[in-house]
């Protein structure tokens, strides 16, 4: 009897811990949201033509390549693999996957210097690491997370009506 009770408690703890873990927004949703978010930047012209997007995440690049033929406010975009955080300076938009989480602060500093907007896979990168935009799931719905301070440092100016529908972390200094 004790073994069954113990086993039941273990299974319950495992189920609750799996349920409480953060769920990632699928890459195909992130990429579509990213294109829309870029189009809302009041400083959109700084991204150039075509809009060059760099990423260290193969999954993100694959999802972006599936969107070939789409444009961002009438501009084509290209996605390229970044070999190291030093590559940030080659782009005006970057998407940083979780594998480079330890580099968020360094990437953010390089991005601010070159007016590059940083999206990241982990919300922690926006809250604590210097990135501007991320995504998370709240009540089974994808949400956009924006750090206003970081986005301003990276040359982005989002309109108030967009910011009203986001989760804001950080504020204006």
Backbone torsions as a table, in degrees:
resi	resn	phi	psi	omega
1	UNK	NA	-43.9	179.4
2	UNK	-61.7	-37.9	179.5
3	UNK	-63.9	-41.4	178.9
4	UNK	-65.2	-42.6	178.7
5	UNK	-64.1	-46.8	178.7
6	UNK	-59.6	-45.6	179.1
7	UNK	-61.8	-41.0	179.5
8	UNK	-63.2	-41.5	178.2
9	UNK	-64.1	-42.7	179.1
10	UNK	-61.2	-46.2	180.0
11	UNK	-62.9	-42.2	179.7
12	UNK	-62.8	-44.8	178.4
13	UNK	-61.3	-42.8	179.3
14	UNK	-63.2	-44.4	-179.8
15	UNK	-63.7	-43.1	179.7
16	UNK	-66.7	-38.1	-179.9
17	UNK	-69.2	-36.6	177.2
18	UNK	-66.8	-40.7	-179.7
19	UNK	-66.4	-34.8	-176.5
20	UNK	-81.8	-12.7	179.9
21	UNK	-66.7	147.6	179.5
22	UNK	-64.7	139.0	177.1
23	UNK	-101.0	132.2	179.5
24	UNK	-81.5	145.2	172.9
25	UNK	-73.2	130.7	-179.2
26	UNK	-58.1	147.0	-177.7
27	UNK	-60.2	-35.9	-179.6
28	UNK	-65.3	-30.5	175.8
29	UNK	-76.2	-43.3	179.0
30	UNK	-57.7	-42.8	-176.5
31	UNK	-65.8	-42.0	179.0
32	UNK	-66.1	-41.1	176.3
33	UNK	-63.6	-39.9	-179.4
34	UNK	-60.1	-45.0	179.8
35	UNK	-61.0	-41.2	179.5
36	UNK	-67.4	-42.2	179.8
37	UNK	-62.4	-43.3	178.5
38	UNK	-59.3	-39.6	-179.0
39	UNK	-66.4	-19.9	-179.1
40	UNK	-87.7	-10.0	179.6
41	UNK	-66.4	122.6	179.6
42	UNK	-65.3	-17.7	177.1
43	UNK	-103.6	33.5	-174.2
44	UNK	-56.2	-34.8	-177.0
45	UNK	-60.2	-24.2	-179.2
46	UNK	-66.1	-18.0	-178.8
47	UNK	-73.1	-16.0	177.6
48	UNK	76.8	-179.1	178.8
49	UNK	-133.5	124.5	-8.7
50	UNK	-70.7	162.1	176.6
51	UNK	-72.5	118.6	-179.8
52	UNK	-93.5	120.9	-179.5
53	UNK	-115.2	126.7	177.3
54	UNK	-107.5	148.7	177.6
55	UNK	-154.5	149.6	173.4
56	UNK	-95.0	-7.6	-174.3
57	UNK	-94.9	115.1	177.9
58	UNK	-62.5	-37.2	179.4
59	UNK	-64.9	-40.3	178.0
60	UNK	-65.8	-44.5	179.9
61	UNK	-60.9	-42.3	178.0
62	UNK	-60.7	-43.8	179.1
63	UNK	-66.1	-38.0	178.0
64	UNK	-67.3	-40.5	179.6
65	UNK	-64.5	-25.7	176.8
66	UNK	-69.3	-14.3	-179.5
67	UNK	-96.6	11.7	179.6
68	UNK	-52.4	139.3	-177.5
69	UNK	100.5	-22.9	175.2
70	UNK	-80.3	158.6	177.4
71	UNK	-128.5	167.1	175.1
72	UNK	-114.6	107.3	-177.3
73	UNK	49.7	42.9	177.4
74	UNK	83.9	-2.4	179.3
75	UNK	-101.9	138.3	173.1
76	UNK	-71.1	162.0	175.6
77	UNK	-135.5	154.1	174.8
78	UNK	-128.7	147.9	179.6
79	UNK	-120.6	131.4	-179.0
80	UNK	-129.9	150.7	178.2
81	UNK	-77.0	133.4	174.9
82	UNK	-97.1	129.9	-178.7
83	UNK	-84.7	-29.0	-178.8
84	UNK	-153.3	164.7	177.2
85	UNK	-59.0	-23.2	178.3
86	UNK	-65.4	-19.3	-179.4
87	UNK	-71.6	-10.4	-177.9
88	UNK	-53.8	-39.1	-177.1
89	UNK	-62.6	-16.5	-179.2
90	UNK	-83.0	-7.2	-172.7
91	UNK	-128.0	161.1	172.8
92	UNK	-104.7	-11.0	176.0
93	UNK	-141.7	132.5	174.9
94	UNK	-133.8	151.4	174.1
95	UNK	-121.9	120.8	-175.7
96	UNK	-108.0	120.2	178.4
97	UNK	-78.2	168.9	-177.2
98	UNK	-60.2	-26.4	-177.6
99	UNK	-65.5	-17.7	177.4
100	UNK	-108.2	20.6	-177.3
101	UNK	-55.4	-35.9	179.9
102	UNK	-65.9	-17.0	-177.1
103	UNK	-100.9	4.8	-175.4
104	UNK	-53.1	-45.5	-176.9
105	UNK	-66.1	-43.0	178.6
106	UNK	-65.4	-41.3	178.8
107	UNK	-63.5	-41.3	179.4
108	UNK	-60.8	-43.0	179.4
109	UNK	-63.1	-43.0	177.7
110	UNK	-64.8	-38.8	-179.1
111	UNK	-65.9	-42.1	179.1
112	UNK	-63.4	-38.9	-179.6
113	UNK	-65.7	-31.5	-177.8
114	UNK	-109.1	12.1	179.8
115	UNK	55.4	49.1	-178.9
116	UNK	-106.9	127.6	179.7
117	UNK	-81.5	127.9	-176.3
118	UNK	-106.5	118.6	168.9
119	UNK	-100.8	150.2	176.4
120	UNK	-143.9	157.3	-177.5
121	UNK	-73.7	-30.4	-175.1
122	UNK	-103.5	131.8	176.6
123	UNK	-59.7	-30.1	178.9
124	UNK	-59.9	-31.5	177.9
125	UNK	-64.0	-30.3	178.6
126	UNK	-84.4	-41.3	-176.8
127	UNK	-72.2	-38.7	-172.5
128	UNK	-128.6	-13.0	-169.2
129	UNK	-109.7	1.5	176.3
130	UNK	95.0	-0.6	175.6
131	UNK	-77.8	165.3	-176.8
132	UNK	-100.9	-39.8	-172.6
133	UNK	-135.8	138.9	174.8
134	UNK	-146.4	-178.9	-178.4
135	UNK	-134.9	146.7	174.5
136	UNK	-147.9	164.1	178.7
137	UNK	-103.0	126.6	175.9
138	UNK	-127.5	121.5	-178.6
139	UNK	52.4	46.2	178.2
140	UNK	64.6	17.9	179.7
141	UNK	-123.9	131.1	176.5
142	UNK	-65.8	135.2	177.4
143	UNK	-122.9	148.0	176.7
144	UNK	-96.1	129.7	178.8
145	UNK	-109.0	126.8	-177.1
146	UNK	-127.2	135.2	170.7
147	UNK	-104.9	108.4	-174.8
148	UNK	-63.7	-43.3	179.1
149	UNK	-56.1	-49.7	-177.6
150	UNK	-64.9	-41.7	-178.8
151	UNK	-64.0	-37.9	177.1
152	UNK	-63.9	-43.4	179.2
153	UNK	-61.6	-30.1	-177.9
154	UNK	-92.7	10.9	172.8
155	UNK	87.4	12.2	-176.7
156	UNK	-100.1	143.1	177.0
157	UNK	-131.2	99.7	179.4
158	UNK	-87.4	141.8	177.7
159	UNK	-71.5	153.8	-177.3
160	UNK	-60.6	-36.7	-178.7
161	UNK	-65.8	-29.5	174.4
162	UNK	-72.2	-46.3	-177.6
163	UNK	-62.6	-26.8	179.0
164	UNK	-64.3	-24.6	-177.9
165	UNK	-102.1	12.5	-179.8
166	UNK	-111.7	169.3	169.8
167	UNK	-95.1	117.4	-176.2
168	UNK	-94.5	128.9	169.3
169	UNK	-122.9	141.4	-174.5
170	UNK	77.7	161.3	-179.5
171	UNK	-139.0	-168.2	177.8
172	UNK	-90.2	131.9	178.3
173	UNK	-82.4	NA	NA
